[in-house]
Amino acid sequence: MKKFLYVFFLSFPFCLPAFETVVESDEVHYNGEWITLTGHVAVENTMGRVTAETATLKKDAQKTTKIDFPWIELKHAVCLTLADGGLLQCDSVFLDYTQMTSFFYGKPQVTYKGTLGEIYADRAQVDYQEIEGKLEATKVTLFDNVRLVNMGSEEKPAFQYALADEVYYFPQEQVTVLESKQSKVLFYDKLRDMQLSARTVRAHRDPVTHKESVQGVGDVRFVFGPEELEKIKQRFPK
C-alpha cells in the first residue's frame, strides 16, 4: 500500500500557534482547485494528530488569506488525539480559516474524553481569532443533547454532571453558559450533594483564585423533580 506524505506550512484551525502541519494518506488527487485524500488520512502537528477515512482541501484561488488551502473537510471515523491526551471523535469536521471557525458533526454524537472529564453533543462549533500570528479559540458552542462530566483534577477532584440543549464556553473568560430550549438545564454536584434545575446555568472559574461559582437563572429549583432525577440516572448511570 503506497503512502503519500505532504508538509503544509499553515495554521491548522484545531490548534493555537502557526506551525508546520504534516498530512499523509494512501491516495491523493489534485485537480488544481481541490486536493482529495483517501485511505488512512492523518494530519499531525504539535497540538496532536487527527485521522479520518477521507479529507478534502480547497485552494484559495483568490488569495484572500495567507493560507493556500483554508478550507479543510475530514469525513468518516474522525479521531483527534490531542497532545494533552484528550480524545475527540466525530463523523466529520469542516475547518474554515476565512471565517475563523470549525464545525464538528456527530453520528450520532461528537464525543470528547480527557483526564478532566467528558463531553457529548450532536454537533459543535469552535470560533477563533488570530493574535500575533497565533490562532486562539474564543468560543466553543455545543448543540443538542449535551452531556457534560467534570471529574476535576488530582489537586481538586470533582464529580459534576450536567444536561443541556446548548452550551457556550468562552475560554479566555473561563465562563460556561448552559441553556435549555424546551425543558430545564440539570446540574448535579455529587461531592457537594447539590442539585440545580434552571432555564440557564452559568459557571465561572476565577483565573486568579481558581475558585468556581455556579449560578442558576430562570425558574430555579435546588431539588430535582422525579422525572429530572430519573433523567440524570439514565444519562449518567455510573
C-alpha positions in Angstrom: 0.0 0.0 0.0 1.5 3.3 -1.1 1.6 6.1 1.4 1.7 9.8 0.3 3.2 12.3 2.6 2.7 16.1 2.5 4.0 19.0 4.5 1.9 22.2 4.7 3.0 25.4 6.3 -0.3 26.7 7.6 -2.2 27.4 10.7 -4.4 24.4 11.2 -7.6 25.6 12.9 -7.6 22.8 15.5 -4.6 24.4 17.2 -3.3 27.7 18.5 0.1 28.5 17.1 1.1 28.7 13.4 3.4 25.8 12.5 4.3 23.1 10.2 1.5 20.6 9.5 2.1 17.1 8.0 -0.6 15.4 6.1 -0.5 11.8 4.8 -2.8 9.3 3.1 -2.9 6.2 0.9 -4.1 8.1 -2.2 -4.2 11.7 -3.3 -5.8 13.5 -6.2 -5.4 17.2 -7.2 -7.3 19.0 -9.9 -5.8 22.4 -9.5 -8.5 23.5 -7.0 -9.2 20.6 -4.7 -6.9 18.1 -3.0 -8.7 14.8 -2.2 -7.1 12.4 0.2 -8.4 8.9 0.8 -7.4 5.9 2.9 -5.7 6.3 6.3 -5.7 10.1 6.3 -3.7 11.6 9.1 -2.9 15.3 9.9 -0.3 15.9 12.6 1.2 18.9 14.2 2.4 19.9 17.7 -1.1 20.1 19.1 -1.9 16.5 18.2 -2.9 14.1 15.5 -6.3 13.7 13.6 -7.2 10.7 11.5 -10.1 10.1 9.1 -11.1 8.0 6.1 -11.2 10.9 3.7 -10.3 14.6 3.5 -10.6 17.4 1.0 -8.7 20.7 0.9 -9.9 23.6 -1.2 -7.5 26.1 -2.7 -7.9 29.8 -2.1 -7.7 30.8 -5.8 -8.4 34.4 -5.0 -5.6 34.5 -2.4 -7.9 36.2 0.2 -5.8 34.6 3.0 -2.2 33.7 3.6 -3.1 30.0 3.6 -3.1 28.2 0.3 -5.8 25.7 1.4 -8.0 27.5 4.0 -11.0 25.1 3.7 -10.5 21.5 5.0 -13.1 18.8 5.5 -12.4 15.4 7.1 -15.1 12.7 7.0 -15.9 9.3 8.5 -14.4 8.0 11.7 -12.7 11.3 12.5 -10.5 10.9 15.6 -8.4 13.8 17.1 -5.8 12.8 19.7 -4.6 16.0 21.5 -1.1 16.4 22.9 -2.6 16.6 26.4 -4.1 13.1 26.0 -7.6 14.1 25.2 -9.5 12.2 22.5 -12.2 13.8 20.3 -14.3 11.6 18.0 -16.9 12.6 15.4 -18.2 11.8 11.9 -17.0 14.9 10.1 -15.1 18.1 10.6 -15.2 21.3 8.5 -12.5 23.9 9.0 -12.9 27.4 7.5 -9.9 29.6 8.1 -11.5 32.5 6.2 -14.3 32.7 8.8 -12.1 31.6 11.7 -14.4 28.8 12.6 -14.7 25.0 12.6 -17.7 22.7 12.7 -17.9 19.2 14.2 -20.7 16.8 13.4 -21.5 13.6 15.2 -23.1 10.4 14.1 -24.8 10.2 16.5 -22.7 12.5 18.7 -19.4 14.4 18.9 -17.6 13.0 21.9 -14.6 14.2 23.9 -12.8 12.3 26.7 -9.9 13.7 28.6 -8.3 13.5 32.0 -10.7 16.1 33.5 -14.0 14.8 32.1 -16.2 14.0 29.1 -18.3 16.0 26.6 -21.1 14.7 24.4 -23.1 16.7 21.8 -24.8 16.2 18.5 -22.6 18.9 16.9 -20.1 21.6 17.9 -18.6 24.8 16.7 -15.3 26.5 17.6 -14.6 30.1 16.8 -11.1 31.6 16.7 -9.3 34.9 16.4 -5.7 35.5 15.2 -3.4 37.3 17.7 0.2 37.9 16.8 0.3 35.1 14.2 -1.5 32.6 16.5 -5.0 31.2 16.5 -6.8 31.3 19.8 -10.2 29.8 20.5 -12.6 32.5 21.6 -15.9 30.5 21.8 -16.9 26.8 21.9 -20.6 26.0 21.2 -22.2 22.7 21.8 -25.6 21.9 20.2 -28.4 19.4 21.1 -28.4 16.6 23.7 -25.4 18.0 25.5 -24.0 16.0 28.4 -21.0 17.2 30.5 -19.0 15.3 33.0 -16.4 17.1 35.1 -14.1 14.9 37.1 -11.8 17.7 38.2 -8.1 17.1 38.8 -5.9 15.3 41.4 -5.5 18.5 43.3 -9.2 19.3 43.2 -11.3 16.3 42.4 -15.0 16.8 41.3 -17.9 14.8 40.3 -20.2 17.2 38.4 -22.8 16.2 35.8 -24.9 18.5 33.5 -27.6 18.1 30.9 -28.5 21.0 28.5 -29.7 21.7 25.0 -26.9 24.2 24.2 -23.6 25.1 25.9 -21.4 28.2 25.3 -17.8 28.2 26.6 -15.6 31.2 26.5 -12.0 30.1 27.1 -10.5 33.5 27.7 -13.1 34.4 30.4 -13.4 30.8 31.6 -17.2 31.2 31.6 -19.6 28.4 30.6 -23.3 29.1 29.9 -25.7 26.1 29.7 -29.1 26.8 28.2 -32.3 24.8 27.7 -34.7 25.4 24.8 -37.6 23.2 25.9 -37.1 21.6 29.3 -34.6 22.6 32.0 -30.8 22.6 32.5 -29.9 20.0 35.1 -26.7 20.3 37.1 -25.6 17.9 39.8 -22.6 18.1 42.0 -22.1 14.8 43.7 -19.4 15.8 46.1 -21.4 18.7 47.4 -24.7 16.9 47.0 -26.0 19.9 45.1 -29.0 19.7 42.7 -29.8 22.6 40.4 -32.6 22.9 37.8 -32.9 26.1 35.8 -33.5 27.6 32.4 -29.9 28.8 32.3 -26.9 27.8 34.4 -23.8 30.0 34.4 -20.4 28.6 35.6 -17.3 30.8 36.1 -13.8 29.8 37.1 -11.7 32.7 38.5 -8.4 32.7 36.6 -6.6 34.0 39.7 -8.0 32.1 42.7 -9.3 29.1 40.5 -12.5 29.2 42.6 -15.6 28.1 40.8 -19.1 29.6 41.0 -22.4 28.2 39.7 -25.5 30.3 39.2 -29.0 29.4 38.1 -31.2 31.8 36.2 -34.9 31.4 35.5 -37.4 29.1 37.3 -34.6 27.9 39.6 -35.0 24.9 41.9 -32.5 23.2 44.1 -34.2 19.8 44.2 -34.8 17.7 41.1 -38.3 16.6 40.4 -38.9 12.8 39.9 -38.6 13.0 36.1 -35.5 15.1 36.3 -33.8 12.7 38.8 -34.6 9.8 36.5 -33.2 11.6 33.6 -29.9 12.2 35.5 -29.8 8.5 36.4 -30.4 7.4 32.8 -27.8 9.7 31.2 -25.2 9.2 33.9 -25.5 5.6 35.0 -22.2 5.4 36.9 
